[in-house]
Amino acid sequence: MTIAAAQIVALSPLLMITGVGCLALLLDTMAKGRAPALWLAQLGCVAALLAVANQWMGSGSSQPIWSGMLIVDRMALFLDGVLIIAALATLLVAAPFMREHEFEHGEHYALVLFATAGGMTVVHATHLLSLLIGIETMSLAAYLLVASWRRQPAGAEGALKYLLLGAFAAGFLVYGTALVYGTTGGEMSYAGIAARAARAADNPLFIMGAYFLLTGMLFKIAAVPFHMWAPDAYEGAPTPVTGLMASGIKVAAVGGLVRLLGSAFANPGLALGHAGWVRVLGGIAFATMTWGNLAALRQENVKRMLAYSSIAHAGYLMIGLVALGQKVDGAQPALLVYLAAYAATTLGVFTVVAWVGRRDDERLLIRDWAGMARTRPAVALAMTVLLLSLAGVPPTGGFFGKFYVFRAAMQSPDLAWLVVAAVLNSLVSVYYYLRIVVAMYFRDPVRPWQPFPSVGMAIVLFVTVVVVLALGVVPRPVVELAAGGLVTHW
Amino acid sequence: MPSELRMIPLLPLLSAAYLILFGRRHSRESVHRIACLAVGAAFLVSADVFFFWFPILYQSNGLTDLVGTWLASGDLQVDLALRMDALSGLMCLMVTFVGTLIHIYSTGYLAHEQDYARFFAYLNLFCGAMLLLVLGDSLPVMFVGWEGVGLCSYLLIGFWYGEAANASAGKKAFITNRVGDLGFLIGMFLLFRAVGTLDIPVLVDTARAGSPSLTAALWWGQPVAFWAALFLFMGAVGKSAQIPLYVWLPDAMAGPTPVSALIHAATMVTAGVYMVARLGALYLLAPVALAIVAGVGALTALFAAVIALGQNDFKKVLAYSTISQLGFMFVGVGTGNFAGGIFHLFTHAFFKAGLFLCAGSVMHAMAGSGDITRMGGLAQKLPFTTWVFRVCWLAICGVPIFSGFFSKDAIVAGAFATEVFGPRLHWVGPTLGAGLLVAALGTAFYMSRLYCLVFTGECRADLDTRAHLHESPFAMVGPLLVLGLGALLAGVMGLPPALSRSHGDLIGRWLATALGRQPEVSRALQWRVMATSALIALAGIGLAWRFFGGGVREPARRFTAAWPHFTAAVRGKFFIDEIYDWLVVRPLRGLSRVFFLVVDRILIDKLLVGGWTVLVDTAGRLLRLVQVGDVQRYLAIFAIGLAALVYVMARPVAPSEVKVRIEGRSATVDLTEGKAAVDKLEYGFDFDGDGREDRVGAAANANWLYPRPGHYQLRIRIKDPRWNTSRTIARTIDIP
């Protein structure tokens, strides 16, 4: 394995995030207060974003790194951008949140960067080992982040469940890797697996290996029936961390799945047919969105409701993966547009959830949100826009994300039922999203509102709302980016 | 290409956005300074572009400002592009000029209004939307403007929403327009299906070339062009208040008077005329559609003029007069005389805006009342207003020299001379022309009645009002004087060629490239029409003076006594509102009640919501069984789920279709469903139900010859050798 300078440059965003994470950890032990670590982490994100842009402008072709362990291509760079922005938003929101609730740790900021670095590794991975490393880096950081609010018993509980179940899922990942390695004659790179897949598809052990890998990844995106950890972990985690889990970690896992399914397991003998993952994933997609939406209907806790909503969105996303398996043109860019819109929306939503609470009064129940429109009209309006985006109502990014994914799926006649089910599901979801809107606008406040000022949260909220609306009104630039092109208009 | 074109709609739009967001924080002075400056600047930019590029504008297709691609979906690509040619340039100038004047007027008229910023924000928003409508280079962009002005109209009619009548007038306008907009959309879809684009220049070129995509028959033997033109006209009927959708405009007078002047007289309501002229080439392909446009216009012109005779509210008279004049314009564009229609649109903008602003000034003086039976003798108290009113009144009556005379004549002469209807419908033009002359008589009569009752004779107002009569402040009088000047002079743009060989029909020549061929009017006909219409105008004024000069006179009373039913019908506006109420509103309300009771209350509330609750409760209880929180159970679900997944995946799927074909004693079975198999499966066919497989192999089809007729049991076993799993399907076969 040779390490050339060009490869270091190509991988600079990932290296920057990792390095800055380590530095922030160091700085936190040496510097006074938490602010230096925070500033360093934020600066690191900005620098990494610039590096991503630089790479995007620099080369159009994909570039294998370290003998095919990783790859730098347009999809990876696009998702890098989304992940880094998610990290930056999380940092901006986490700092005031932790100060308000008095549990600010400097490690927190480093951990956000480590989780992001893991996620970036996942979307760059073209080798089962690098995938595993990425997933584990991301997950370990996430376990710690969930548990970081030590005074909250719910946080510890959620983190423990997440850890135990995550370890179980990681076992499947490793075991699946072993099975695939064994049945393909020692292949672990995606390209190598794809080359042997046609013959290996006759071997039940290979298929089991593929499914074990799939299961491990589905656990990360919280697909039914591997989603059980999500409501507890989402609810227990500090709200900014929940936002990161629902946006960044989900984006990374879906990106990893797109790579895994789109290259290593793309062989028709493996994807189609009665044992093919297309059929199985279609069923899981249906179960996931339906379960998520039905369970969300009656939740009284906003965070828990959003956890189920995030499960439902994993279902919609899997429709795009199924279309990818059917070799539909444009399924991959559609997924990327969806991910970008979804990440922006989710970050905004959790920013509001983080912002409404005060010390010892998190205001997490829907009835706590009553009358918010009167005291904080701008925040209520922003929340309404974001919720409509989650529900997929135009003119928001959520609408266009769904539109592109569903349109891709509609090109395959076998998937029409899934799209119909998804549209019906979206319809059901409007009900619980609007419950929050109704509470904010049409109910009298039960307790007085005492908003706390925060520039960081205001920035994140403003930017996410603008992005969500811009994606809904002029989706073209992001669609062009997702298709791998440079933006030529606007 | 000048990218300042985009500044024209953007300036008022930005100002509107700013005023909506931050207007309340500013003083009145800053609010109206921002608003007036934005529209004024838009006027200056339009004038700059228009006059700087004038030679290019009127000799070519105009200037385009491509802002970017707005929509791209499949075959549909819509650019957000603005285009200024002679026609849209002229409209732009008119909208921004009149708009600026009315903004200034409003600063005086609404000086005591609480919600000052909101009013100016809406007014700015309106100007922006109208300019987008005018400048839009494709039908979707035009439609955005079209809907935008409709929205502003709704917002401004209901500006004083505290009173239920105003709010419901706004709703009426909005809903009536929605009916027309449906037609606009359908027309757009038809054009897109036929031509594959919605860019106006491309559509116009396609239509001028007589492309078969537009002339092919669509329904009932009529070409695509006819249906598209007809549906688009439906939109115009709504927006421009023609029969049968005119009913919203009189009610729209509930809005503040400057709004009536700007939106419901000078600009928005003429959008339909503009649209038809813009797409004139399309209409020329379908003479029947043109005849419908012109016919509806003439009918409306007459009908509204008759209704205006019996109205006693200042603004209502003007509203019906607007409807009638819009009818004139539609006859103009409907007879292929697009320049004539636009010319009248232009002069009408001046004199009608002037009349409305006079109405505002009068009502301002009369403490808000618009009842003309309580007015009279206002000429001495309101000298400036009276003079402006006189000019505008003579203009609308069509008295020579005044602008309305020339533009009305252009339409009437065009109607007599037109040849667009072809030999079979050649009688349409002269009939419409004659109808318009009658409508012109009515116009002269009701406008003179209005003048007499308001400004001549003794004042009939109560003492209190009479004591407070006063001329309006300069902010109101200034714009009035400018508009009066326009009403007097705007006619020079379209002098008949018979009067001036070198400077005749300027507007027609400017618009020649944009609008295409115009009807040729002989000099003799021009003279004849001018003479007749001048006589008619004077006759109408004279008659009105005999009836109403200095107050209601004896002949008027005798007329009312002799024709009581007719008078009552006219006063009651022929009870069209009541008829619509019975025909449309009540049945709909009944239907919605039925829907509410049956669908909403029973189906949704009881069954669906109730059903959901039961379902969700059950599901929730079940979910709670698993989501109790202990990790062991979560792990069990994980494992069970994975096991179920493997079970489902490993079993072969039964084919959705088992095809059995029987020919004589031979039966052929086919499971391939016309697709190539992906899985390497093994099939065993047992044709006679004896337990032995007659055909075994990788082929998903097989045939079998039965020894004798009878009833047989067919069994097919499908096996996946990878997992050693199988599934059996059974069918019965009858061999005859």
Interface residues (C-beta under 8 A of the other chain):
Chain A: E157 L160 K161 L164 L165 F168 A169 F172 D202 N203 P204 I207 M208 Y211 T215 F219 V224 P225 F226 M228 W229 P231 D232 P268 G269 L272 G273 H274 A275 G276 R279 V280 G283 I284 W291 L294 A295 L297 R298 V474 R476 H489 W490
Chain B: G68 T69 W70 A72 W612 L615 V616 D617 A619 G620 L623 V626 Q627 G629 V631 Y634 L635 I637 F638 I640 G641 L642 A644 L645 V646 V648 M649 A650 R651 P652 V653 A677 V678 D679 K680 D720 R722 W723
